[in-house]
Structure formats: structure tokens, C-alpha cells
Amino acid sequence: MNRVQKAAVIIITLLLVVLGTAYGAGYFYFGSHFLPGTELNEFDVSFKTAAEVQDLLDQKVKSYAIAVEERNGGREKIDARSIGMKYKPGGTVQKLLSGQDRLLWFIPESSFEKTDLGFVLDEKLLEEQISGLDCMQNMSAPTDARILYKEGEGFILIPEKEGSKVDLEQASELIDTAIRRGESSVDISGCYEEPKIRQADLEKKYETLKKFQDVIITYDFGDRTETLDIGKIRDLIVDDELNREKVSAYVEELAAKYDTKGTERNFVTYDDRKIKVSGGNYGWKIDQEKETDGLMNAILSGQTDVRTPVYEQEAKERDSNDIGYTYIEVDKENSQFILYVDGNPVIQTTGISGSLENGVYSLKKPVSEEDGKNWCLPFGSGQCIYGADMDISDETSDLDTAEETDSVEDLQIDDLEELLSDPAPVPEEDGCFAIPEDSARDAFSQCKKGMPVIIY
């Protein structure tokens, strides 16, 4: 080996020793220091020890602040000091340091690490800071959009108001979570209470109400009226449309109030007794199905008019007193027949009664002869008043005399038969009331179909 070769060997050997020493020193050094290019929580921690990194994190915790983004561009700040926030080492930094690959320490390579800051804070102070935010002061609740009706102006659609009320619980949760994650801002604009009903939700209903706001339908019930205007019509609207079920229910209420067929009536008798009479088929009855159809059409067409309901059955008078002042009255107990015309008793006579059913009935078409009965006034189901061959001309005074000693109520059927000079037999069939033929003929000439017949 010549001198040149020896020198080369020595130089290479020395170089290897130096490189090995440098590599070993680096390997040993980065056992306690972070490798070049290492970032931790946005800090460049290259060549720093765990203690130095912890100092950096401590400084970051102390300088931490979070921006609270509010509605309409509002912004407030909560900082570490105000919530008692302090760094608390937890061994994470040392764990990251020990876990880095030192074999290739001499090759720079970017490394980005993220770790919890490892801090503690005062929960009570945080709660006070959140509740003390300006956006939490003097809050106003949102108001729903609504439709108002003003006389002379009609319907007005009032838009909703957003208000400024924040859901404290929801906002607190968002802020607390953001702080614990070390975030620099948090948006709580979604924590404001919202109106439940917005203007857009009412647009269709508003247009529907405007269409009906001038509708006024006045029902004519004789001495009474019922007015259906927008104040009631709006209760008949469902899902922004006139609802048939609601209209039907309204008609049903009218029927319950104004139908008189078969209802109990107060009645003043010929001898001024106040009684109640129920049953029978006389009276008014609304055809609810047809009237619902008619009322639906009237409202939808925007009518302003006086309306007469569609009736399934009508009576002679539409006033509260639907009997009126022209009617037949039969007092079964006292065997009296009275015909009133325009409030005047034009015929009153004594009769003989079978088993009549109480009630107020509608007189059928009078017939001069039916089933052997003359001057028949039929009503109800198989019931009638008819003329029989009996003469009570002489007995009228006897009845008057009897009234001086005994009331008519005390007279029995047998007594009446004895008073008749040529008595007709008591009707055998039920549902008949026999009166003298002359009275029956006279009544026949004055009675018309539909006249009320009161039996009690």
C-alpha cells in the first residue's frame, strides 16, 4: 500500500468516525427533542424539548380566546382569563416525542401533529360569561305571522318578527364544545328562537279569507235571524279551503236550534192553562244535506243575501210560535174540540174520543167521506176527527149548568153520552175523535191541509 492509499484509508476512516459520531449524537439528541419540520397545534416545535413545547402550549392556553358569532353579524369574545382556563400537562407531548422515528433524523420531513391542549376551566365562570354576553340581554321573543280583521279594512296579513331570544341551553352547549376543541370561533346564529308561523305559511289562507270577507248570509227564521259573516266563515276553513264537514256541522247547529218537528212546545189552552205538548209530526225540519250544498255554493260564490234554508218539511208559521193562530185544539180529558181562525175560536164543541196520541200534527187533506166517516179531518198515522150523528143543541145549556156545579174535567164519557139526545156510539177504533156532524161540516169548510192539530 503506497502512501496515497494509506492517506485515503485514514481520511475515509476519520470521515466514517465523524459521520457515525454525528449520527449517534443526532439520534441521541432527538430522543429528547422533536425532529425538524414537526408542528404541533400549529406551533413549529422543531428541535424543542417536551418542556419547551409544554411552555408553548401553556402560553397558547393563556392567550386563547374564542369569537362568538351572532345573528346579523354580531360578534363577542370569551378569553381564557375570564373563564379560569389553565394548561394542564397530561403526558401527551412526551408520548408524541417518544413515538417519533429517530433513525432518519437527518432527513427533514414535515410532520403535523394535533393534541388536546390539556387545560382545565372554571365551569361556573364559563356559565357566567355565556349568560353575560350582550346577545343574552334584553331578549325579545319572536312573534308569529298572523291574520287580523279590522272593520273597514278587512283582513290584514301581519308578517312574523324574528325577535332576539337565544336558546341559552343550546348556545351554551355549542360554545362549551368549541372551547374544549380549541376552536377560534363558534357560530350561534342558529340558536335563536324562530317564529313558528311565517308569512309564507299564511299566504294561501289570507287569499281565501279575502275572497270571503264580504260574504254576509242572513238566515230568515221569521221573528229570528242568524247571520253568517266572515267572523264565523273563517271557522269553516280548514287547510286554506272551505271545509264541507265544517259547513255541515254549522247547518246541523241551525237545525238543532230552529227545527221544530216533534219538539216539545209551550202551549196555552182554550181555558188559559199553560201546558207542554211534545210529539207529533208538525213543524219545520231542515234538509241538512241539501242545505249544506246550498250554503257551500252561496259562500263560494260570494253572496250577500237573505237566505231561506232548504226544508225537508215546512209548517204554517216560521216564527217562534210556529203553530200560529189558526189551528185545531183537542182536549182529550175534557172531550173538547176547538177550531181557531186568526186567533178566534170559531167552533167549540164536545166530542167523543178514542185513544188519540198526544202531539202537534199536520192536518192532511180534509175529505168529505172516508171509511164510513163523514167530514173527516185526518192527521198523523191513521188518526182523524170526523162528524157523527149526534145532537147536542139542548145539552149545551146542560154543559153550562154543569160548569156551575162541576168542572168539565170531572165529566166522564158516560156522562157525555147521557147528555146527547141521539148519541152516536163511542168510536171503537183508536185514533178517532167524533164531533157533531154539523160542527164537523163547518170545520171541514174552514180547515186546510197543513193546519196544526194540537192533541193533549
VENTAMO-V545261 format. One record per backbone hydrogen bond with DSSP energy under -1.0 kcal/mol. NH is the residue of the N-H (numbers start at 1). CO is the residue of the C=O. If there is no record, write none. Layout:
BEGIN
nh: {NH	NH}
co: {CO	CO}
END
This chain:
BEGIN
nh: {6	7	8	9	10	11	12	13	14	15	16	17	18	19	20	21	22	23	24	25	26	27	28	29	30	31	32	34	38	39	40	41	43	45	47	48	53	54	55	56	57	58	59	60	61	62	63	64	66	67	68	69	70	74	76	78	80	84	85	86	88	95	96	97	98	99	100	105	107	111	113	120	122	126	127	128	129	130	131	132	133	136	137	143	145	146	148	150	153	154	156	158	161	164	165	167	168	171	172	173	174	175	176	177	178	179	180	181	182	183	186	188	191	193	201	202	206	207	208	209	210	211	212	213	215	217	218	219	220	221	226	228	232	233	234	235	236	238	241	243	247	248	249	250	251	252	253	254	255	256	257	258	259	260	261	262	263	265	267	269	272	275	277	282	285	287	288	291	292	293	294	295	296	297	298	299	300	301	302	303	305	307	312	313	317	322	327	328	329	330	331	336	337	338	339	340	341	343	344	346	346	347	349	351	352	354	356	359	360	361	363	364	367	370	373	375	376	377	379	383	384	385	386	387	388	390	399	400	401	402	403	404	406	410	411	416	417	418	419	421	433	434	435	437	440	441	442	443	444	445	446	447	450	451	453	454	455	456}
co: {2	3	4	5	6	7	8	9	10	11	12	13	14	15	16	17	18	19	20	21	22	23	24	25	26	28	29	48	35	111	43	113	40	38	34	45	49	50	51	52	53	54	55	56	57	58	59	61	78	184	76	186	74	71	68	66	64	81	80	120	118	91	92	93	94	95	97	102	104	37	39	86	83	122	123	124	125	126	127	128	130	133	134	161	197	158	156	154	150	150	148	146	143	140	140	191	166	167	168	169	170	171	172	173	174	175	176	177	179	178	67	69	188	165	198	199	202	203	204	205	206	207	208	209	212	228	305	226	307	224	219	217	229	229	230	232	233	241	238	236	243	244	245	246	247	248	249	250	251	252	253	254	255	284	284	282	260	277	275	273	269	267	265	360	313	310	286	287	288	289	290	291	292	293	294	295	296	297	299	298	216	218	285	285	322	320	340	452	338	454	336	331	349	329	347	327	344	325	341	339	344	339	337	335	434	432	354	455	279	453	451	378	376	373	370	368	367	385	383	379	431	377	433	374	435	388	395	396	397	398	399	401	402	407	408	412	413	414	415	391	384	352	386	388	436	437	438	439	440	441	443	443	363	448	361	328	359	330}
END
